[in-house]
């Protein structure tokens, strides 16, 4: 995960909270691979929850 500044349109390391250039709050930005992993984990949890009901 990186963090993105919408104002400067730049990505920064995830440890930062504000853009070092303009001071805007940075938003979390996930790669496609990270999003796929998150979706898989969510699907797994949903399947387990359904089975338990």
SULBEL-V805639 format. One record per residue. N is the residue number from 1. PSI is psi in whole degrees, -180 to 180 (NA if undefined). NEAR is the number of other C-alpha atoms within 10 Angstrom. Layout:
BEGIN
n & psi & near
N & PSI & NEAR
N & PSI & NEAR
END
This chain:
BEGIN
n & psi & near
1 & 138 & 14
2 & 177 & 15
3 & 147 & 21
4 & 138 & 24
5 & 116 & 22
6 & -31 & 13
7 & -47 & 13
8 & -12 & 12
9 & 45 & 7
10 & 153 & 12
11 & 146 & 17
12 & 167 & 19
13 & 152 & 12
14 & -13 & 14
15 & -22 & 9
16 & 148 & 14
17 & -30 & 17
18 & 151 & 16
19 & 129 & 20
20 & -14 & 12
21 & -52 & 10
22 & -14 & 10
23 & 1 & 12
24 & 150 & 15
25 & 133 & 16
26 & 146 & 22
27 & 146 & 18
28 & 141 & 15
29 & 116 & 16
30 & 146 & 14
31 & 167 & 10
32 & -38 & 9
33 & -42 & 9
34 & -41 & 12
35 & -39 & 13
36 & -42 & 12
37 & -43 & 12
38 & -44 & 13
39 & -42 & 12
40 & -44 & 12
41 & -41 & 12
42 & -41 & 12
43 & -41 & 12
44 & -45 & 12
45 & -41 & 12
46 & -40 & 12
47 & -43 & 11
48 & -43 & 11
49 & -42 & 10
50 & -40 & 9
51 & -31 & 8
52 & -19 & 7
53 & NA & 5
END
